[in-house]
Amino acid sequence: MKRFYIFYSLFSVVFLSTIYFFTLIQGSQQRSMILFSELANEAYENKDMTPFIKYQSVAYNHLDSTILGDYQMESYQVIAYDNGVYINNFIIYVLPINEVLFAPAINDENDQTRGLILNNDTSDVILDTNLKKNDRIIALSYGINQLGFYYHYVDLIESDMDLNVSIYDYDGELIFSKVISYDFIAYSPDSGQMELGYTRAELEELLDLNNYVRSRLIQNITIFLVIDIFLGALVVFIVKKNRR
């Protein structure tokens, strides 16, 4: 019986540790998704993409803001970090400021939304979302249904360039056409060349994981302990009864 107590105690500790770390990871992921949605909603409501950009980037520069018809276009040069390498991205956000048509489902075959970005000097295609389409239809304007806006982005080559950007709406009508210039930045954290994304401390404050995860930890651990004690007592009862 003593061996059973030792084995069951070890099993309980291992399982409790698993529940703790699983809850911590799952809670962190859920809170990150919630914060993403909150910042997206704030960006849509305020028509200001800056907090949303800060959350997702190492650093950024705001390149252009244009309002045309039913839409507001916000363009950024963004620094991403991937496998130890800083990458320059160009992102243009498309925010409706009035009621517009958009895809009600991600596989809407009627959606003709398109992003086209050319090298203004050579007319080389840098991005054409129509070329990315395959047998599976992906309705780009479905982002309006989900976030209130959608965006197009490309990795930037290591040289300065004028980008000829054209955006087409749900019906395939041209809603934006403009040349936007960028200066390629060999990014360094201490260079002071760009606005910085949120620091780790700022992200921790925004996420507020301690408060968010604590209740889930208490709930899951309490449920486990109740079940664990009940099962342990049940096994002991059955073993002792069989021995009589």
N, C-alpha and C positions, 0 to 999 in steps of 0.2 A: 504493500500500500504506500509505503514511503516513496518508492520509486515512481509510482503513479503521480504523487503530489509534485515531485520534482519535474517530471516530464510535462505535466499539465501547466505548471507555473511557467516553464520555459516557453511552451507553446503559446500561452496567454501573452507573455511579454513580446514575443516575436509578432504575433497577430496584432497586438495593440500598437506596436511601432509601425506596422504596415498601414493600419488605419490612420494613424497620425500623419504619416508622410503623404499618403494618398489624398487625405482630406486637405492637407496643406497645398499640394500641387493642384488639385482640382479647384479648390477655392481661389487660388491665385489666378488660374486660367479664367475662371468665371468672372472674377472681379476685373481682369484686364479687358474682357469682352464687354462688360457693362460700361467701363470707363470709355472704351472706344465708341460705343453707341452714344454715351452722354456727350462726348466731345463732338461727334458727328452732328448730333441734334443741335448742339450749341452753335456749331459752324453754320448750319442751315438757317437757324432762327436769326442769328446776328449777321449773316452773310460775311463772316470773317473766318477765314480758314487757318489763321495763325495758331491758335491753341491746338488744333487738329494736327497741323504740320509739326509743331514742336513735340508732340507726343510720339510721332513716328520717325523722326529724323535726328541725326547727329547735329546737323546745322543746316541753315537755309538762307536764301535771299529771295525776297519778293521781287519778281521781274515786271509784272504787269497786272493791271486791274482794268477791265473793260466791261461796260454795260451796253448791251445791244438788244433792243426789242424785249423779249421775255426772259433774257438770260443775263447772268453776270459771270464773267470769266476771270479766274484768278490763276496766274502763272507763277511758278516757283522753280528756282534751282535748288535742289536738295542734295545733301550729302548723306549717303547710306553707308553702312559698314558691313562688309561681308567677307568672312574668312581672312580677317586681318588686313583687308584692303578698303580704302575709302573710295566710293564710287559717286560720280556726279550724275544726278538724274534731273530731267526736266519733267515737270508735272503741270498739267492744266486742268483745273477744276471747273466743271460746268454746273452752275447753280441756277435753277429756275427762280425767277422773281415774280412770275405770274403763273396762272394755270396753263400747263402745257401737256401735250400728249407724251406718254411714256409707256414702256412695256409693262404690262401687269404680271408677266411671268418671264422667267429667265430664258425660256425657249420660244418666245414670241417670234414667229417667222416674219411678221410684218414690220419688225423694227429695222429701220434703215439708218440708225445712228452710226456715225462714222467719224473717226479722227484721222486726219491726214497731215503729216509733218514732213516737209521737204527741206533740203539744204538750199537756201535761197540763192546761193551763188551757182550751184551746179544742177539744181533740180533733182538731185538724187533723193530717193525715197528713204526717209529715216523711220517713219511709221505710217502704215496704212492698215487700219484695223480690219478692212475688208479682206486683206490678204491673209489675215490670221484665222479667218473663218474656216471651219472644216465641216464635216458631216453633222456635227452637233452645233445647233444654233445657240449662240450666246447673245442675248439681247442686252446691249450696253446700257441703254436707258433704264433698264430695270433697277439700276443703282438709285434712281430718283425714288422709286417705290420703297427701297430698303433704307437709304440714308438721307434722302432729300436732294442728292446730287450724284454725279458720277465724274470720272476723271480719265485722262489718258496720260501715259508716262513713257519715257524712253531713257535709256542710258546715254550719256553724252560722251562723244569722242574727246580725246585729249587735245583739243584746240578750240579757239574761239570760233563762234559761228553765228550766222543769222538764220533763224528758223522761220520758215514760212508755214504758219499753222492755220489749218482750215478745219472747222467743226460743222458737221451736218446733223440735223435733228431727226426725230423719229420718222418723219415723212421723207427724209433724204434731202431736205432743203438746207442750203448753206446759211448758217446762222452766225458764223464768225470767221473772219479771214484777216490775219495780221502777221507782220514780220516781227519777231521777238528775238532780241540779241542776248547772248550770254557770253561771259568770259570764263573759260575753263579754269577751275581752281584746284591746284595741287594741295589738297586740304591738310592742314596741321591744326591740332586742337588749340595751340597757343598763337595761331596766326592773327586772330582778330579780324579775319576777312569776312566773316559771316555771322548772322544771328545764330545763337546756340539753341539746340533743343533742350528739353527739360533735363536738369541734372538728376542724379540718382536720388538725392534727398528730396527734390521736388516731386519725382515720380512716386516715391514712397509715401509722401504726404497726400498726393492725389489718389493713390490706390487705397490707402488706409487699410492695409491688409490685416493688421492686428484686430481691428474691430470687426472687419468683414468675416474673417476666417474663425475668430474665436468662438462665435456662437455655433458654427458648424462643428468645430472640434469638440465642444462641450456636448453637443447633441449626439454625435457619432460615438464618442468615447463612453458616454452614459449608456447608450443602447448596447454597446459591446459588453460593458461591465455587467449589466443586468443579465444578458444572455450567457456570458461567461460564468458568472456565479451560479446561475440556475443550472447550466449543463454540468458544471463541476459537482454541484450538490447532488444532482440526479444520478450521475455516474457513481459517486460514492455510496449513495443510498442503494442503488441496484447491486453493487459489488458486495456490500455488507449483508444485504438481504439474501443473496445467493450463498454466502458463506455460512449462514445459520442452518 
